[in-house]
Amino acid sequence: MIDFIASVALQLGLRLGGALVLTQLGDHIGGSFGNALSFIGFLLLLSLML
């Protein structure tokens, strides 16, 4: 049971981290490509909350 909880927490952490990195990277790059990256990161964050 603890292994399951740990693996779920790891998955959430990785997704959250990836989403935050994407949004930060998108803001840093700028332009339409940066906006697309930020949007993908935002969608990842949104999907985590559902």
N, C-alpha and C positions, 0 to 999 in steps of 0.2 A: 504494500500500500504506500509506504514512504517513497519507494522507487518511482511509483506512478506520479505522485505529487511532485517529486523533484523533476521528473522529465517534463511534466506540464509546465512547471515554473520556468524551466530552461527554455522551452519552446516560446513561451510568452516573452521572456526576456530577450531572446534572439530577435523575435519579430518586432518588439518594441524598439530595440536598439537599431535594427535595420531601418525601420520607418523613420526614426529620428535622424539617422545618418543621411537618408535620402532627402529629407526635407531641408536639412542644413546644407547638403551638397547642392541641392537645387537653388537655394537662396544665394549660395556663393557663386555658382556658375552664371545665373541670370539668363535672360533671354527666353525664347520659347522652350528650348531644351531643359533649362533649369526649372521653368514653370511646370513642365511635364514631370520631372523628377519629384518636385515638391508635391504635386498632385498625387502621384503614386504613393509617396510616403504618407500623405494625409489619408488616402484610401486604406492603407495598411493599418494605420492607427484606428480608423473608424471600424474596420472589420474586427479588430481586437475587442472593441467595446460591445459588439453585438453578441 
